[in-house]
């Protein structure tokens, strides 16, 4: 499975950016795809997730009302629209997928844990200047 991200870049506070993520190399099945972010010296933290298939979405409280995660009709891509960006949103953003599904990981880790996800993109930098 290959996870490929695009988008990101630099923007001023209050602006918007869109991240895209495509997963390839697997037979479609339902499961979570998510966006995480990480700054140097800190743990990787979840931003948002979508359950591919039903389209159910989950968000970290820090981005609710500002970020929107969505899935493509083809079910192999997810997008993160980031609006009203703040300086504290500056981070490396990673796309992650649990598809193909791993029942053991699903039992032991919630959607918000990076340990749930087996497949990761290379990361895209998002920089917000105030």
C-alpha positions as CSV (number, residue, x, y, z in Angstrom):
1,X,0.0,0.0,0.0
2,X,1.3,3.4,-1.0
3,X,0.0,6.6,0.6
4,X,0.8,9.8,-1.3
5,X,0.1,13.3,-0.1
6,X,0.0,16.7,-1.8
7,X,-0.8,20.3,-0.9
8,X,0.4,22.2,2.0
9,X,2.8,25.1,1.9
10,X,3.0,28.5,3.5
11,X,0.1,30.9,4.3
12,X,-0.7,33.9,6.5
13,X,-2.8,33.5,9.6
14,X,-6.5,33.4,8.7
15,X,-5.8,31.9,5.3
16,X,-6.7,28.4,3.9
17,X,-4.9,25.4,2.5
18,X,-6.0,22.1,1.2
19,X,-4.2,18.7,1.6
20,X,-4.9,15.7,-0.6
21,X,-4.1,12.1,0.1
22,X,-4.4,9.0,-2.1
23,X,-3.9,5.4,-1.1
24,X,-3.1,2.8,-3.7
25,X,-2.2,-0.9,-3.9
26,X,-5.2,-2.5,-2.1
27,X,-8.7,-3.8,-2.7
28,X,-11.2,-1.3,-1.4
29,X,-12.7,-2.0,2.0
30,X,-14.0,0.3,4.8
31,X,-11.8,1.7,7.5
32,X,-10.3,5.0,8.8
33,X,-8.1,7.3,6.9
34,X,-6.8,10.2,9.0
35,X,-4.6,13.3,9.1
36,X,-2.0,13.7,11.8
37,X,0.5,16.5,12.5
38,X,3.7,16.7,14.3
39,X,6.1,19.5,15.4
40,X,9.7,18.8,16.4
41,X,10.0,17.5,20.0
42,X,6.3,16.6,20.3
43,X,4.2,13.5,19.7
44,X,2.3,13.0,16.5
45,X,-1.3,14.1,17.1
46,X,-4.5,13.4,15.3
47,X,-6.2,16.2,13.4
48,X,-9.2,14.5,11.8
49,X,-10.3,11.2,10.4
50,X,-13.0,9.9,8.0
51,X,-14.4,6.4,8.0
52,X,-14.1,5.5,4.3
53,X,-17.4,4.0,3.2
54,X,-19.9,5.6,5.6
55,X,-18.1,9.0,5.5
56,X,-18.4,9.5,9.2
57,X,-15.9,12.2,10.3
58,X,-14.0,12.8,13.6
59,X,-12.1,15.9,14.6
60,X,-9.7,16.9,17.3
61,X,-11.2,19.8,19.4
62,X,-8.4,22.1,18.3
63,X,-9.6,22.1,14.7
64,X,-13.4,21.7,15.0
65,X,-15.2,24.4,12.9
66,X,-12.0,25.3,11.0
67,X,-10.9,22.0,9.3
68,X,-13.0,19.7,7.1
69,X,-12.1,16.2,6.1
70,X,-13.8,14.5,3.2
71,X,-13.4,11.5,1.0
72,X,-13.5,11.1,-2.8
73,X,-16.3,9.2,-4.5
74,X,-13.7,6.7,-5.5
75,X,-13.0,6.0,-1.8
76,X,-9.2,5.9,-2.3
77,X,-8.6,9.6,-1.5
78,X,-9.2,11.9,1.3
79,X,-8.9,15.7,1.6
80,X,-8.3,18.1,4.4
81,X,-9.5,21.7,3.9
82,X,-7.9,23.9,6.5
83,X,-9.5,27.3,7.0
84,X,-8.9,30.2,9.5
85,X,-5.4,28.9,10.0
86,X,-3.4,29.9,13.0
87,X,0.3,30.0,13.8
88,X,-0.1,27.0,16.1
89,X,-1.3,24.9,13.1
90,X,2.2,25.0,11.8
91,X,3.5,21.4,11.6
92,X,4.3,18.5,9.3
93,X,1.1,16.9,8.3
94,X,0.8,13.2,7.6
95,X,-1.9,11.1,6.0
96,X,-2.5,7.7,7.4
97,X,-4.6,4.7,6.5
98,X,-5.7,1.6,8.3
99,X,-6.9,0.0,5.1
100,X,-6.4,-3.0,4.6
101,X,-8.1,-3.4,7.9
102,X,-6.2,-5.0,10.9
103,X,-8.6,-6.3,13.5
104,X,-6.0,-6.4,16.2
105,X,-5.1,-2.7,15.8
106,X,-8.8,-1.8,15.7
107,X,-9.4,-3.6,19.0
108,X,-6.4,-2.0,20.8
109,X,-6.3,1.5,19.5
110,X,-8.9,4.2,18.9
111,X,-9.2,6.2,15.7
112,X,-7.2,9.0,17.2
113,X,-4.1,6.9,18.0
114,X,-1.3,6.7,15.4
115,X,-0.8,3.1,16.5
116,X,-4.0,2.2,14.7
117,X,-2.6,3.1,11.3
118,X,-0.2,0.9,9.3
119,X,0.3,3.0,6.3
120,X,1.7,6.5,6.2
121,X,2.5,9.2,3.7
122,X,5.8,11.1,3.6
123,X,4.5,14.2,5.3
124,X,3.8,17.7,4.0
125,X,4.9,20.9,5.7
126,X,2.3,23.5,6.6
127,X,3.6,26.8,7.8
128,X,1.3,29.6,9.1
129,X,2.8,33.0,9.7
130,X,1.2,35.5,12.0
